[in-house]
Amino acid sequence: MSPAIAAKEGGRQRRAGSHHHCLDVRNEAPPELVLCGDGLPSGEAEALLPPPPETSSRGGRGCRAELGSILLLLVLYVLQGIPLGLAGSVPLILQSKSASYTDQAFFSFVFWPFSLKLLWAPLVDAVYLRSFGRRKSWLVPTQYILGLFMIYMSTQVDLLLGDGEGRGPNVVALTGTFFFFEFLAATQDIAVDGWALTMLSRENVGYASTCNSVGQTAGYFLGNVLFLALESASFCNKYLRFQPQPQGIVTLSDFLFFWGAVFLITTTLVALLKKENKELTPTKEETKGITDTYRLLFSIIKMPAVLTFCLLILTAKVGFSAADAVTGLKLVEEGVPKEHLALLVVPMVPLQIILPLIISKYTAGPQPLNTFYKAMPFRLLLGLEFAFLVWWTPKVKHEGGFPVYYYVVVLLSYALHQITLYSMYVAIMAFNAKVSDPLIGGTYMTLLNTVSNLGGNWPSTVALWLVDPLTVKECAGAQEQTCGTTVAAELCTKAGGSCVTTLDGYYVESVICVILGFGWWFLLGPKFKKLQDEGQSSWKCKRTN
């Protein structure tokens, strides 16, 4: 019910097996040749087989022996979550400054880099300075650039957000700024995911995914929920101050400067003090040519079963786009404080931890997509409930804000939405894991998850863009004036009138999305479920000795 939802299903969504970037391709010659689809070789020796078991020279090591490395990974993932959280907070700030939904749609491209990082991940794996370290070659410069850019933008961001005195937000510049932030964070994620595999011993490498989940969630909380609370004057005056002030405790400028400094200090310490593990021989972790990796991806996606999956999953989430991308912004437009919406995430954390554990019991079998199919109509109906919630919001608003029971209803709606969202999310992850060829598991599953992420990104962007064109306004108080465009609205105001909304495009869009969603469920849903009945040969790359 906020921009973070779209980001969660798209940019922020962690893919299963995300710690396999650097194991996707190697220089070791395997005993078999891999061919996908029409038999196109993915390289003369696409060494994607797992390495043979070997005895670690380090021997058995408990997590205490590597506590420093685990804590370092945790810190790196926390830093990664900061720009993600800040990007999720900006749409709420823009909405409070009356930005148009066309502007919001343009800004939503900021959430795309995490869904598209597969495009440059092979480059990060293949190009590096051996003397400095394979992962540090990307991690250190990326974090330095992030830190320096944050400090620079701390001097510019107030101008980009507008001064509230006739100058509105510069959405194009803000989008470019935060897109660059997210691109750098996605690149840092590739490097850290790969480094985690060699930083920890084989016995403790499982802690990497824990550091990823906990660290990125904590970073997102700091950059989104905590920032919006401390930036809000009303929240700070009510809960944190004795004397009211016109501004919050921190501004976006202050926040960027602080975390920019943290990035620089942390990166310097990592560059000077942390050495990459030298115990692995260079050939064991070397990456094959970049061209071979892209040929492999292309050959996978040409397989008929994979291509059908991609086309269906790219359209499956159209029915949820209005509810996921626009509802939170509409609530802010109707007067709900943005920091209150952000704080609703806090009681959801236990639910978000428990839900995957419960749902995985139903998706662990041979037909995980059944859970996806069963949850879809409930999530679509929640889209109509969200539209009703937006319509109901101004009717319960009073001078002091909103009553407690209103927030209880919002929280329950959000909880129900999370149940349906996670049911579909876990089902897709389980299906991707089930069909991915173990011979090339990392590359294969990353590709499927990337397409799944994009299936949530593009409908959200389109949904935001369509709100304004679908909205009907008329000029009240000034005859012969209209409000169809920004220029016409200004003329209406100058003529002494005011633009009044007669039909909100959000409600039109909500109904259209639900209709399209049920159409997909009835017509394409059974075909989507049938994919899990395909034989293993439909998903496997061909092998020749």
Stockholm file with secondary structure:
# STOCKHOLM 1.0

chainA/1-545         MSPAIAAKEGGRQRRAGSHHHCLDVRNEAPPELVLCGDGLPSGEAEALLPPPPETSSRGGRGCRAELGSILLLLVLYVLQGIPLGLAGSVPLILQSKSASYTDQAFFSFVFWPFSLKLLWAPLVDAVYLRSFGRRKSWLVPTQYILGLFMIYMSTQVDLLLGDGEGRGPNVVALTGTFFFFEFLAATQDIAVDGWALTMLSRENVGYASTCNSVGQTAGYFLGNVLFLALESASFCNKYLRFQPQPQGIVTLSDFLFFWGAVFLITTTLVALLKKENKELTPTKEETKGITDTYRLLFSIIKMPAVLTFCLLILTAKVGFSAADAVTGLKLVEEGVPKEHLALLVVPMVPLQIILPLIISKYTAGPQPLNTFYKAMPFRLLLGLEFAFLVWWTPKVKHEGGFPVYYYVVVLLSYALHQITLYSMYVAIMAFNAKVSDPLIGGTYMTLLNTVSNLGGNWPSTVALWLVDPLTVKECAGAQEQTCGTTVAAELCTKAGGSCVTTLDGYYVESVICVILGFGWWFLLGPKFKKLQDEGQSSWKCKRTN
#=GR chainA/1-545 SS CCHHHHHHHTTSCCCTTGGGGGGSCCSSCCSSEEEETTTEESCTTCCCSCCCCCCCTTCCCCGGGGHHHHHHHHHHHHHHHHHHHHHHHHHHHHHHTTCCHHHHHHHGGGGCHHHHGGGTHHHHHHCCCTTTCTTHHHHHHHHHHHHHHHHHHTTTHHHHHCCSSSCCCCHHHHHHHHHHHHHHHHHHHHHHHHHHHHHSCTTTTTHHHHHHHHHHHHHHHIIIIIHHHHHCHHHHHHHTCSSCCSSCSCCHHHHHHHHHHHHHHHHHHHHHHCCCCCCSCHHHHCCCCHHHHHHHHHHHHTSHHHHHHHHHHHHHTGGGHHHHHHHHHHHHHTTCCHHHHHHTTGGGHHHHHHHHHHHHHHHSSSCTHHHHHHHHHHHHHHHHHHHHHHHHHHHHCBTTBCCHHHHHHHHHHHHHHHHHHHHHHHHHHHHHHHHSCGGGHHHHHHHHHHHHHHHHHHHHHHHHHHHHHHCEEEEESSTTCBCSSHHHHHHHHHTTCEEEEEECHHHHHHHHHHHHHHHHHHHTHHHHHHGGGSCGGGTSCEEEC
#=GC SS_cons         CCHHHHHHHTTSCCCTTGGGGGGSCCSSCCSSEEEETTTEESCTTCCCSCCCCCCCTTCCCCGGGGHHHHHHHHHHHHHHHHHHHHHHHHHHHHHHTTCCHHHHHHHGGGGCHHHHGGGTHHHHHHCCCTTTCTTHHHHHHHHHHHHHHHHHHTTTHHHHHCCSSSCCCCHHHHHHHHHHHHHHHHHHHHHHHHHHHHHSCTTTTTHHHHHHHHHHHHHHHIIIIIHHHHHCHHHHHHHTCSSCCSSCSCCHHHHHHHHHHHHHHHHHHHHHHCCCCCCSCHHHHCCCCHHHHHHHHHHHHTSHHHHHHHHHHHHHTGGGHHHHHHHHHHHHHTTCCHHHHHHTTGGGHHHHHHHHHHHHHHHSSSCTHHHHHHHHHHHHHHHHHHHHHHHHHHHHCBTTBCCHHHHHHHHHHHHHHHHHHHHHHHHHHHHHHHHSCGGGHHHHHHHHHHHHHHHHHHHHHHHHHHHHHHCEEEEESSTTCBCSSHHHHHHHHHTTCEEEEEECHHHHHHHHHHHHHHHHHHHTHHHHHHGGGSCGGGTSCEEEC
//
